[in-house]
Amino acid sequence: MEFEWSLYKTNSISPEEISESFEDPFSLRLLPDSNRFSSQNRFFSLGCSSSGKGIFAVYTSTGKIVRVLAARVMTDEENYFYQRKSKENL
């Protein structure tokens, strides 16, 4: 998977941590349920970096290239959802 970072504004989460969260075997890719996001081909990802940091990312994809638009640390609710779904996949 190739990443493009031109649209991502650096914050407390490094591009390396974000790419690690996409490689997480339990990461979740979600389609938005809002017309606002789905009409713009935006997707959501929940995953953990190799250090265990939970990351929520908004991205677009051509199928070959992932463009990360924004990323932040997961909220408690997102982390709970991620943990619950991870246990279902075991």
N, C-alpha and C positions, 0 to 999 in steps of 0.2 A: 504494500500500500504506500503510495506516495502522498506526501503532504505539501501543501502550499501555504505559506504563512504571510503572504502579502497583505491580507485583510485583517490579520490578527494583531491586536494591540497588546503588547507585552504587559502583563501584570504580575501578580505573585506566583503564577503558575507558568513554568517554563514550557517551551515547545516539546522538549524531550519527555516531560511528565505527561503531556497531553497525548503524544504518540504512544507512550506506554499504556495509557488508559484504553486506547483503541485495540491494543494487542492483548489486553486482559481477556483470558478465556471465558470469563463470566460477564463481560461487558454487554450492555443492552443498547440496542439501536432502536429508537422510537420514532414513529411517524407522528407529527403533531395532529391534534384533533381540532385545531383552529384553522379556519380558512385563511387567516392572515399569514400563517407560516407555510401551509401546504401549497398555496399559490406561488410562493417564492422558492419552492424546492429546498426548504430548510428542514434539517433533521436534528434530533437530539441524541446524545450518547451519554450513558452513565457507565463509568469504569474506574478502576483503581490503577494508580501508577505502581511501579515496582516497590516503592517505599510505603505503599498502603494508603496513599492520599486519594480520597474519593473525588472524582472530577466529573462535573457536568459540562458538556460542550455542545455548542450549536454549530452546525457545519452544513456545507453543501458538498455534493459529490458528482463527478462525471462518471463514476464507476471505476475509474483508474486513479483519479486525483481527488484527494479530500482537501477542501478549503475550510479551515477552522476560522469561524467568525468571532466566537467568544467562548470563554471558558472560565469556570470558577469552581471553588470547592463545593461539594454537594451539601445541601441543607440536611437537617436531621431526617426530614420526611423522605427525601430522595435516597438517603443512605439506607433507611429502613426498607424502602421498596427494593433497592438494589440487593440488599442482604437477603430479603425474602425470596426474590427471584433466583438468586444464586443457589440457595438451598434447594429450590425446586429442581434445578438442573443437575443435582448430584446423583 
